[in-house]
Amino acid sequence: MHDKMGVQVIPLRLLTPYESKLFTLDLLRSMNPNDQQNKKNRGKLVVELTFDPFREENSTSPLISDGEGNISLKRDVPDGGGVLLVSVENAEDVEGKRHTNPYAVVLFRGEKRETKVIRKARDPRWNEEFQFVVDEAPMDEKIHIEIRSRRRRLLPFRTQVCCCQFFLTVSLCLCRSPFPLSL
């Protein structure tokens, strides 16, 4: 039986090309703000997202100069895609029954990546980065992150219990202009 502990939604339009954004997501039972079970502290997940667009052939550097010695990053994204970097940093105060052996599963466009299992930890630290190639701007797709716990019952058998889930919404706007992030 899988126990869903939490969900969160982050639109990808909050990302500015070439800049990393660190998100600390509270584990919630549901996205309903009136749900009484959301008041219970279920832990947090720290995720870092970066979008690196493919460079155009005539563009050699993502840096631009204004002529006065000030250098800044280009904010525009080519019509093509890029690489989406999902870095699963750590989790804090993960809720679970008995011993938890947590690991994270990241699903995007049918690709599945897993972090290593941290044994007997309520505050696992993974620091693992996954790369997903985005050929074209995604339309209403989701990055699905689950925190699972692997426990052993009998020696040859292992069972897996889902501790929490996150759904990160990937929207069409892979930003031609930056959006300020306010959390």
JOMORA-V609157 format. One line per field, one symbol per residue. ss: DSSP state (H for helix, E for strand, - for the rest). phi: phi as a letter, one per 30 degrees, with the letter a starting at -180 (. if undefined). burial: 1 if it has 24 or more other ideal C-beta (glycine too) atoms within 12 Angstrom, else 0. A space follows every 10 residues. Layout:
ss: ???
phi: ???
burial: ???
//
This chain:
ss: ---------- -HHH-----E EEEEEE---- -----HHHH- ---EEEEEEE EEE------- --EEE----- EEE------- -EEEEEEEEE EE-------- -EEEEEEE-- EEEE------ ----EEEEEE EEEE------ EEEEEEEEEE EE-----EEE EEEEEEEEEE ---------- ---
phi: .ccdcabbbb dddddceicd bccccddcda dddcdddddd dcjbbcbccb ccddddddcc bdcbccjcjd cbddcdcddd cacccccdda bbhddachdc cdaccccbhi dbbbdddcdh bcbdbchccb cbdcdbddch cbccccccbc bcccedcbbb bddabbccdc cddcgdbdcd cbc
burial: 0011111111 1111111110 1010111110 0000000000 0111111111 1111000000 0100000000 0001001100 1111111111 1111110001 1111111100 0010101100 1101010101 0101001100 1111111111 0000000001 1111111111 0001100000 000
//
